[in-house]
């Protein structure tokens, strides 16, 4: 057998999982304490987890064909100010030199928690004749991390390459802005490069230790590292672009939801002990944005994840005479949940308060006077008491003990137990619900389209309760507590090449595709197994070429969406139960092994009671029977790759509307095999056809394509 291993390094624990490389089934999982204080840092914990995982599951090192880990090292370096001083070197002459100097001049870059990166800025002569003097000065000052910044280097990187070539030696690290981002905007690009340079020396050292400790475990497969956008890249690339891993930790759980759960639509909540990460998955993709680090907008592409300090281990406290929970957790306080306390110890319990360092709030805990033990009364405890957690759930605890603890707290506060529970849940729902609905609103997702998906060890304590109180459907992932390391184990190489283009030509799109492939190859992808998608955001004039691929061509490929396993009748029955479509008339349907596409007609009555024109509803349903796309006012059409251009033009023209403001094109989606291609942002018929043509060029000419539009 062959195995894929994923390691997720958290603040408290390091989790490692093994998956069968062919079936992608979970084989084993282990958890060890994260080794922050070890001389080798967290890499020692990684080695310990690997040895334990392989020993427990009889896995020999040569059977491991893929290994990757998600890390918080870059995030922690920026949060804790564990950074190096940086020098920015730029050059220019003539009319634009003053502007270039201004755009690349920094004195320090502020970080969270009052930390900062010290920055020295040097503006060189255009021929770089003074660069040797600058290099000597930097060596004397002990500055070993540099940024080479040139205007329009995304089009012509020659100047940045010359600067790096002239200053670089074994003691100096150099970051070129064009390697960090291909977007215009010299100041933002330089700022992102400074962040990269500031953590580079420490991240190079950490990465080398990780590689060495993986080798000590006997594994010969190259170590891959999780990026902020949910992909992975090899250690060599991480050493050049460590800033790409800033949000690596939260991205792992989302990758698990996409690749292990085949999640196409939903709001994913990964619930840990201290915080909940919330993200939106739409059309089989997680929403992405440019990461905000401190107060700085950067060009680091990351998943759009909202983090709230409410989770399974959140402690209870009073705020404005109301019971709430968080932000402190039992994990940070080093306490066991009272629902997991030994039964029979409750005879010595009483309520006490603790105050965490740097926090003015008093948190309520249970103290066992007879045995001198402290227990935390957490959100998980309350969810056990309220019956939200099922018997087979990882978070299931002793309800009897929670009841005793709540009775003691009720007496201590002179508040009924029911009121305590209601106030805590109410505060939790207000905070998390606000984040859920704000995320949905920003991406134009209606309440009817929201399904909550739970992952992480604490999801049973949060998601079912949130679902019931918000009136939203929910489900929990398989092996939810291990969804992050599973996501790491399943991750593929992902490289994004972005350009600022208002109306890209065929030549420009082709160049972008080849550049994305080149980057994916450097990051470790197998040459024969790279897939490229091109996305366009005309509002921002940003075009993205996203190349993804597996590491080893010998590993059996797996589809992100499985073939339809349910019968048509079961899918329709599921829609009736889930979407209440039993009141609709089925007007049209199509099928391509991966999806059923249904068009329903909804009869509507006006205010006067007269029947109005029927409204079309489109449902694209995946292999698990769950809708991957829901659209109202929609129509559908079957075509093929060879007829794409002509048929798509006729389809768009047929359902476009014309008025005083000109042509209004509907939202367009293409379904080909297991892919749903979203062109809803594009408002030019020619542009849609051009982008679609690039997307389907890898398919056979006879391959079926379905068009869907929504008005």
C-alpha positions in Angstrom: 0.0 0.0 0.0 0.9 3.6 -0.5 0.1 6.4 1.9 -0.4 10.2 2.0 0.4 11.8 5.3 -0.8 15.2 6.5 0.4 17.0 9.6 -1.3 20.0 11.1 0.8 22.0 13.6 -1.5 23.8 16.0 -0.9 26.0 19.0 -1.5 23.2 21.5 -1.4 19.9 19.6 0.3 18.5 16.4 -2.1 16.2 14.6 -1.0 13.7 11.9 -3.1 11.4 9.7 -2.4 8.8 7.1 -4.6 8.2 4.1 -4.6 5.3 1.6 -3.1 7.0 -1.5 -5.4 5.1 -3.9 -8.8 5.1 -2.1 -8.2 8.3 0.0 -9.6 6.5 3.0 -8.5 7.5 6.5 -6.1 4.9 7.9 -4.9 6.4 11.1 -4.6 9.5 13.3 -2.3 10.6 16.1 -2.0 13.6 18.3 1.1 14.8 20.2 1.8 18.1 22.1 3.3 20.8 19.9 7.0 21.2 20.8 7.3 25.0 21.0 10.1 24.9 23.5 12.2 22.2 21.9 15.6 23.2 20.5 14.3 22.1 17.1 11.0 23.9 17.6 7.8 22.5 16.3 9.7 20.2 13.8 10.6 17.9 16.7 6.9 17.4 17.3 6.3 16.7 13.6 9.0 13.9 13.8 7.4 12.5 16.9 4.0 12.5 15.3 5.3 10.8 12.2 7.1 8.0 14.1 4.1 7.4 16.3 1.7 7.4 13.3 3.8 5.0 11.2 4.4 2.7 14.1 0.8 2.6 15.2 -0.4 1.8 11.6 2.5 -0.5 10.4 3.5 2.0 7.7 7.1 1.8 6.5 8.8 5.0 5.4 9.1 3.9 1.8 5.4 3.5 1.5 4.9 7.2 2.1 4.5 8.8 -1.3 3.3 12.2 -0.2 3.8 14.3 3.0 2.7 17.8 3.8 2.1 20.0 6.8 0.2 23.0 7.7 2.0 25.6 9.9 1.4 28.7 11.9 5.1 29.6 12.0 4.9 32.5 9.6 1.8 33.8 11.4 3.4 33.5 14.8 6.6 35.3 13.6 4.5 38.3 12.5 2.3 38.3 15.6 5.2 37.9 18.0 7.5 40.3 16.1 10.1 37.5 15.5 11.3 39.3 12.4 14.6 40.7 10.9 15.3 44.3 9.9 14.9 44.7 6.1 16.6 47.0 3.6 14.7 48.1 0.4 16.8 48.8 -2.6 15.2 50.6 -5.6 16.6 52.6 -8.5 15.6 55.0 -11.2 16.2 58.3 -12.9 14.5 61.0 -14.8 10.8 62.1 -14.6 9.5 59.1 -12.6 12.4 58.7 -10.1 10.8 60.9 -7.4 7.6 58.8 -7.6 9.5 55.5 -7.5 11.5 56.7 -4.5 8.4 57.7 -2.7 6.6 54.4 -3.4 9.5 52.3 -2.1 10.5 54.3 0.9 9.6 52.8 4.3 11.1 53.3 7.8 9.2 50.5 9.5 6.2 48.3 8.9 3.8 48.1 11.7 2.7 44.6 12.8 -0.1 43.5 15.2 0.4 43.8 19.0 2.6 46.8 18.7 5.4 45.0 16.9 7.1 46.2 13.7 9.7 45.4 11.0 12.5 48.0 11.0 13.1 49.1 7.4 16.0 51.0 5.8 15.3 52.4 2.3 18.0 53.1 -0.3 17.5 54.7 -3.7 20.3 53.8 -6.1 21.6 55.3 -9.2 20.1 53.8 -12.3 23.4 52.1 -13.4 23.8 50.7 -9.8 27.4 52.0 -9.5 26.8 52.8 -5.8 25.4 49.4 -4.9 28.8 48.0 -3.5 28.9 50.9 -1.0 25.3 50.1 0.1 26.1 46.4 0.4 29.1 47.1 2.7 27.0 49.4 4.9 24.3 46.8 5.2 26.8 44.1 6.2 28.3 46.4 8.9 24.8 47.1 10.2 24.0 43.4 10.3 21.1 43.7 7.9 20.9 40.4 5.9 17.4 40.5 4.4 16.8 42.7 1.4 14.0 43.7 -1.0 14.7 44.6 -4.6 12.0 46.9 -5.9 11.6 48.2 -9.4 8.8 50.1 -11.1 6.9 47.9 -13.6 9.1 44.9 -12.7 6.1 42.6 -13.4 6.6 43.5 -17.0 10.4 43.8 -17.0 12.2 42.3 -13.9 15.7 43.0 -15.2 16.5 45.8 -12.6 15.4 43.7 -9.7 17.4 40.7 -10.9 20.5 42.9 -11.3 20.1 44.3 -7.8 19.8 40.8 -6.3 22.7 39.5 -8.3 25.0 42.3 -7.1 24.2 42.1 -3.4 23.4 38.4 -2.8 25.9 36.2 -1.1 25.7 33.4 1.5 24.9 35.9 4.3 22.2 37.8 2.5 18.6 36.9 1.6 17.0 38.8 -1.3 13.3 39.1 -2.1 12.3 40.5 -5.6 8.8 42.1 -5.7 7.9 40.6 -9.0 8.3 37.1 -7.5 5.9 37.9 -4.7 3.2 39.3 -7.0 2.6 40.0 -10.7 0.2 42.9 -10.0 0.8 46.6 -10.6 0.9 48.7 -7.5 4.5 49.2 -6.5 3.9 50.3 -2.9 1.6 47.3 -2.1 4.0 45.0 -3.9 7.0 46.4 -2.0 5.1 46.2 1.3 4.3 42.5 0.7 7.9 41.8 -0.2 9.1 43.5 3.1 6.8 41.2 5.1 8.3 38.2 3.2 11.9 39.4 3.7 11.2 40.1 7.4 10.3 36.5 8.2 12.6 34.8 5.5 15.7 34.1 7.6 13.7 32.5 10.4 11.5 30.6 8.0 14.4 29.2 6.0 15.9 28.0 9.2 12.6 26.4 10.4 11.9 24.8 7.0 15.4 23.2 6.9 14.8 21.8 10.4 11.4 20.4 9.3 12.9 18.8 6.2 15.7 17.3 8.3 13.3 15.9 10.9 11.1 14.3 8.2 14.2 12.6 6.9 15.1 11.4 10.4 11.7 9.7 10.4 12.9 7.7 7.4 10.6 9.4 4.9 12.1 10.1 1.5 9.1 11.8 -0.2 9.8 15.5 -0.4 8.1 17.6 2.3 5.4 19.9 1.0 4.0 22.9 3.0 0.5 24.3 3.1 -0.1 27.7 1.7 -2.6 30.4 2.6 -4.7 29.6 -0.5 -5.2 25.9 0.3 -2.5 24.6 -2.0 1.0 23.2 -1.2 4.4 23.9 -2.5 7.9 22.4 -1.9 10.4 23.5 0.7 12.6 25.2 -1.9 9.8 27.6 -2.9 8.7 28.2 0.7 12.3 29.4 1.4 11.8 32.1 -1.3 8.1 33.0 -0.5 7.4 32.2 3.2 4.8 34.9 3.3 2.6 32.6 1.2 2.1 30.5 4.4 0.8 33.2 6.7 -2.7 31.7 6.9 -1.6 28.1 6.2 -3.3 26.8 9.4 -6.9 27.8 8.8 -6.6 26.9 5.1 -6.0 23.2 6.0 -9.5 22.7 7.3 -11.1 24.3 4.3 -9.0 22.1 2.0 -10.4 19.1 3.9 -14.0 20.2 3.4 -13.4 20.6 -0.3 -11.3 17.5 -1.0 -12.5 15.0 1.6 -16.1 16.0 2.0 -16.5 17.0 -1.7 -18.2 20.1 -0.5 -19.6 22.2 -3.3 -21.8 24.7 -1.5 -22.0 25.8 2.1 -20.6 27.9 4.9 -17.8 25.9 6.6 -17.2 26.4 10.3 -14.0 24.8 11.6 -14.4 24.8 15.4 -11.4 24.2 17.6 -11.0 24.7 21.3 -10.2 28.4 21.2 -11.6 29.9 17.9 -13.9 29.2 15.0 -12.8 29.8 11.4 -15.7 30.6 9.1 -15.4 30.4 5.3 -17.8 30.3 2.3 -17.5 27.5 -0.3 -19.5 28.3 -3.5 -19.5 26.3 -6.7 -16.8 24.0 -5.4 -14.4 26.8 -4.6 -13.6 28.7 -1.4 -13.7 32.4 -1.7 -10.3 34.1 -1.9 -9.0 37.6 -1.1 -5.7 39.4 -0.6 -4.6 38.9 3.0 -4.7 41.7 5.5 -1.7 41.6 7.8 -2.1 44.1 10.6 -3.3 47.2 9.0 -1.6 46.4 5.7 -3.4 45.2 2.6 -1.0 42.8 0.8 -0.8 40.9 -2.4 -0.8 37.5 -0.6 -3.6 35.4 -2.1 -5.4 33.7 0.8 -8.7 32.1 1.6 -11.3 34.5 2.9 -11.6 33.1 6.4 -13.3 35.0 9.3 -12.1 34.0 12.8 -14.1 34.4 15.9 -12.9 33.7 19.5 -15.8 31.4 20.3 -15.3 27.7 20.2 -15.8 24.4 22.1 -13.5 25.3 24.9 -14.7 28.9 25.5 -15.0 29.8 29.2 -18.1 31.5 30.7 -18.0 35.0 32.0 -20.3 37.9 32.8 -20.6 41.0 30.6 -23.2 43.8 31.2 -25.0 41.4 33.6 -25.4 38.9 30.8 -23.6 35.5 30.6 -21.4 35.2 27.6 -18.4 33.0 26.6 -14.9 33.5 25.3 -12.4 34.8 24.2 -10.4 32.8 26.8 -10.6 29.0 26.5 -10.0 26.0 28.7 -7.0 25.1 26.4 -5.2 28.4 27.1 -6.0 28.1 30.8 -4.8 24.4 30.9 -8.1 23.1 32.2 -10.1 19.9 31.6 -13.8 20.4 30.6 -16.1 19.6 33.5 -18.1 17.3 31.2 -15.0 15.1 30.9 -14.2 15.1 34.7 -14.1 11.7 36.5 -17.6 10.7 37.6 -18.0 10.7 41.3 -15.8 13.8 41.9 -18.7 16.2 42.0 -19.1 15.8 45.8 -16.3 18.3 46.3 -17.2 20.9 43.7 -17.7 24.6 44.1 -17.7 27.7 41.8 -14.7 29.9 41.7 -13.4 32.5 39.3 -10.0 32.9 37.5 -8.5 35.8 35.7 -6.2 35.2 32.7 -3.0 37.2 32.3 -3.7 40.5 30.6 -7.5 40.1 30.8 -9.7 42.0 33.2 -12.6 39.5 32.9 -13.4 36.9 35.6 -14.1 33.5 34.2 -16.2 30.9 36.1 -14.7 27.5 36.8 -15.5 24.5 38.9 -13.0 23.8 41.7 -12.8 20.3 43.3 -12.0 21.2 46.9 -11.4 17.6 48.0 -8.9 16.8 45.2 -7.5 20.2 44.4 -8.5 20.1 40.8 -10.0 22.8 38.5 -12.5 22.2 35.7 -13.7 24.5 33.0 -17.4 25.1 32.3 -17.4 25.5 28.5 -19.6 25.9 25.5 -19.1 22.1 24.9 -20.5 21.4 28.4 -23.6 23.5 27.7 -24.2 21.9 24.4 -24.0 18.5 26.0 -26.5 19.7 28.7 -28.9 21.0 26.0 -28.8 17.8 23.9 -27.1 19.2 20.8 -24.3 16.7 20.9 -25.0 13.2 19.6 -23.9 10.0 21.5 -21.3 9.1 18.9 -19.8 12.6 18.7 -16.2 13.3 19.7 -17.4 16.0 22.0 -19.9 13.9 23.9 -19.5 14.2 27.6 -21.2 13.5 31.0 -24.5 15.4 31.1 -24.9 14.6 34.8 -21.7 16.4 35.7 -22.6 19.4 33.6 -26.0 19.6 35.3 -24.3 19.6 38.7 -21.9 22.4 37.6 -24.7 24.5 36.2 -26.8 24.1 39.4 -23.8 25.3 41.5 -23.3 28.3 39.1 -27.0 29.1 39.2 -26.8 29.3 43.0 -23.6 31.3 42.9 -25.0 33.9 40.5 -28.6 33.7 41.7 -29.7 33.0 38.1 -31.8 30.1 36.8 -29.9 27.4 34.9 -32.2 27.9 31.9 -31.4 31.7 31.8 -27.7 31.0 32.0 -27.8 28.6 29.1 -30.1 30.9 27.1 -27.9 33.9 27.6 -24.7 32.1 26.7 -26.2 30.5 23.6 -27.8 33.8 22.6 -24.5 35.6 22.8 -22.8 32.9 20.8 -25.4 32.9 18.1 -25.4 36.7 17.8 -21.6 36.7 17.3 -21.3 33.7 15.0 -24.6 34.4 13.2 -23.5 37.9 12.3 -20.3 36.6 10.8 -22.2 33.9 8.8 -24.7 36.3 7.3 -22.2 39.0 6.6 -20.0 36.5 4.7 -23.1 35.3 2.7 -24.2 38.9 2.0 -20.8 39.9 0.7 -20.8 37.1 -1.8 -24.5 37.5 -2.7 -25.7 34.2 -1.1 -29.3 34.2 0.1 -30.4 32.6 3.4 -32.2 29.9 1.5 -28.9 28.9 -0.1 -26.9 28.6 3.2 -26.0 25.2 4.7 -23.7 25.1 7.7 -21.0 22.5 7.5 -19.1 21.6 10.7 -15.5 20.5 11.1 -12.9 20.4 13.8 -13.0 18.8 17.2 -15.5 21.3 18.7 -18.0 21.4 15.8 -20.5 19.2 17.6 -20.7 21.9 20.4 -21.3 24.8 18.0 -22.8 23.9 14.6 -26.0 22.0 15.6 -26.9 24.6 18.1 -26.2 27.4 15.7 -28.2 25.6 13.0 -31.3 25.2 15.1 -31.3 28.7 16.4 -30.6 30.4 13.0 -33.1 28.1 11.2 -30.4 26.8 8.8 -29.7 23.2 7.7 -26.4 21.7 8.8 -24.2 18.6 8.7 -20.9 17.6 10.2 -17.9 16.3 8.2 -16.8 12.7 8.5 -13.9 12.4 10.9 -14.5 16.1 11.8 -11.9 16.3 14.5 -9.1 15.5 11.9 -10.4 17.6 9.0 -7.3 19.9 9.0 -4.6 17.2 8.8 -6.8 15.4 6.3 -7.0 18.5 4.2 -3.2 18.8 4.3 -2.8 15.1 3.2 -5.1 15.6 0.3 -3.8 19.0 -0.8 -2.4 19.6 -4.3 0.1 22.1 -5.6 -1.7 25.4 -6.3 -0.1 28.4 -8.0 -1.9 31.6 -8.9 -0.6 34.0 -11.5 -2.4 37.4 -11.4 -2.3 40.3 -13.8 -4.0 43.7 -14.0 -5.7 43.4 -17.4 -8.9 45.2 -18.5 -9.6 43.2 -21.7 -7.1 40.3 -22.0 -6.2 39.1 -25.5 -5.8 35.5 -26.5 -2.1 35.9 -26.5 -2.1 37.3 -22.9 -4.4 34.5 -21.6 -2.1 31.9 -23.2 0.9 33.5 -21.6 -0.8 33.5 -18.2 -1.7 29.9 -18.6 1.9 28.9 -19.4 3.3 31.0 -16.6 1.0 29.4 -14.0 2.1 26.0 -15.3 5.7 27.0 -15.0 5.2 28.1 -11.4 3.3 24.9 -10.5 6.2 22.8 -11.9 8.7 24.8 -9.7 6.4 24.2 -6.7 6.6 20.4 -7.2 3.6 19.5 -9.5 3.9 16.6 -11.9 4.2 17.9 -15.5 1.5 15.6 -16.9 -1.1 16.3 -14.2 -1.6 20.1 -14.1 -5.0 21.7 -14.6 -5.3 25.4 -15.2 -8.4 27.6 -14.6 -8.6 31.2 -15.6 -10.8 33.6 -13.6 -11.6 37.2 -14.4 -12.8 39.9 -12.1 -13.8 42.8 -14.5 -14.7 45.1 -11.6 -11.1 45.1 -10.4 -9.5 44.4 -13.8 -7.8 41.3 -12.3 -7.3 38.1 -14.3 -6.1 35.0 -12.5 -4.6 31.8 -13.9 -4.7 29.1 -11.3 -2.7 26.0 -11.9 -3.2 22.9 -9.7 -1.8 19.5 -9.9 -0.7 16.4 -8.0 2.9 15.8 -6.8 3.5 12.3 -8.1 2.0 11.1 -11.5 1.9 7.5 -10.2 -0.6 8.4 -7.5 -4.1 7.5 -8.6 -6.0 10.7 -9.4 -9.2 11.6 -7.5 -12.1 13.7 -8.7 -13.1 16.7 -6.5 -16.7 15.7 -7.2 -17.6 12.0 -7.3 -19.9 10.5 -9.9 -23.6 10.5 -9.2 -24.3 7.5 -6.9 -28.0 8.1 -6.1 -30.9 7.3 -8.4 -32.9 10.1 -10.0 -35.8 9.3 -7.8 -33.8 9.5 -4.6 -32.2 12.8 -5.7 -35.7 14.3 -6.4 -36.9 13.0 -3.1 -34.0 14.6 -1.3 -34.6 17.9 -3.1 -38.3 17.8 -1.9 -37.2 17.3 1.7 -34.3 19.7 1.6 -35.5 22.4 -0.8 -39.3 22.0 -0.7 -39.5 21.6 -4.4 -42.6 19.3 -4.2 -44.7 22.3 -5.0 -42.8 22.9 -8.2 -43.3 21.4 -11.7 -40.3 19.7 -13.2 -39.9 21.2 -16.7 -36.6 19.9 -17.9 -33.6 17.8 -16.8 -30.1 16.8 -18.1 -27.4 14.4 -16.8 -23.7 13.9 -17.4 -22.6 11.2 -14.8 -21.4 13.9 -12.4 -24.5 16.1 -12.1 -28.2 16.1 -12.6 -29.5 19.5 -13.8 -33.2 20.2 -13.2 -35.3 23.1 -14.2 -38.5 23.6 -12.2 -41.4 26.0 -12.9 -42.9 27.7 -9.9 -46.5 29.0 -10.2 -46.8 32.4 -8.6 -49.9 34.5 -7.7 -50.0 38.3 -7.8 -51.5 40.6 -5.2 -54.9 40.4 -6.9 -54.9 36.7 -7.0 -54.1 36.3 -10.7 -51.5 33.8 -11.9 -48.3 35.5 -12.8 -45.7 34.2 -15.3 -44.0 31.0 -13.9 -40.6 31.5 -12.4 -37.8 29.1 -13.4 -35.6 27.5 -10.8 -32.4 25.7 -11.7 -30.8 23.0 -9.5 -27.5 21.4 -10.3 -27.2 18.4 -8.0 -23.9 16.5 -7.3 -23.1 12.9 -6.6 -24.2 13.1 -3.0 -27.6 14.5 -3.8 -26.7 18.0 -2.4 -27.3 21.0 -4.7 -24.1 22.4 -6.1 -25.8 25.3 -7.7 -29.3 26.9 -7.2 -30.4 29.8 -9.4 -33.7 31.5 -10.0 -34.9 32.9 -13.3 -32.7 30.3 -15.0 -32.6 28.4 -18.3 -30.4 25.6 -19.5 -29.0 24.2 -22.8 -26.9 21.2 -23.9 -24.0 21.6 -26.2 -20.4 20.2 -26.8 -16.9 21.4 -27.0 -16.8 21.6 -30.7 -20.1 23.7 -30.8 -19.2 25.8 -27.8 -18.6 29.2 -29.5 -21.7 29.3 -31.7 -24.1 27.7 -29.2 -22.9 29.8 -26.3 -23.3 33.0 -28.4 -26.9 32.1 -29.3 -27.7 31.1 -25.7 -26.4 34.4 -24.3 -28.2 36.5 -26.9 -31.5 34.6 -26.4 -31.7 35.3 -22.7 -30.1 38.8 -22.6 -32.3 41.8 -22.0 -32.1 45.0 -23.9 -33.1 48.5 -22.8 -32.0 52.1 -22.6 -28.9 51.1 -20.8 -27.9 48.6 -23.5 -27.5 44.9 -23.3 -27.9 43.1 -19.9 -26.3 39.7 -20.0 -27.5 37.0 -17.5 -25.2 35.2 -15.1 -23.6 32.4 -17.1 -22.4 29.0 -15.8 -20.9 26.1 -17.8 -20.9 22.5 -16.6 -18.4 20.1 -18.2 -17.7 16.7 -16.6 -17.2 17.4 -12.8 -16.5 21.2 -13.3 -18.8 24.1 -12.8 -17.3 27.1 -14.5 -18.6 30.4 -13.1 -18.7 33.4 -15.5 -21.3 35.4 -13.6 -19.0 38.4 -13.1 -18.4 38.8 -16.9 -20.6 41.2 -18.8 -19.3 40.7 -22.3 -20.5 37.9 -24.6 -17.2 37.8 -26.4 -15.3 37.7 -23.2 -17.3 34.8 -21.8 -16.8 32.8 -25.0 -13.1 33.6 -25.0 -12.6 32.5 -21.3 -14.8 29.4 -21.8 -12.8 28.4 -24.9 -9.6 28.4 -22.8 -11.3 26.4 -20.0 -12.4 23.5 -22.3 -9.5 23.2 -24.6 -8.2 20.1 -22.7 -11.5 18.1 -23.4 -12.4 16.0 -26.3 -14.4 17.8 -29.1 -17.4 15.6 -28.5 -17.5 16.2 -24.8 -20.9 17.4 -23.6 -21.2 20.9 -22.1 -24.3 22.3 -20.4 -25.1 26.0 -20.2 -27.0 27.5 -17.3 -28.0 31.1 -17.0 -29.7 33.1 -14.2 -31.3 36.5 -14.5 
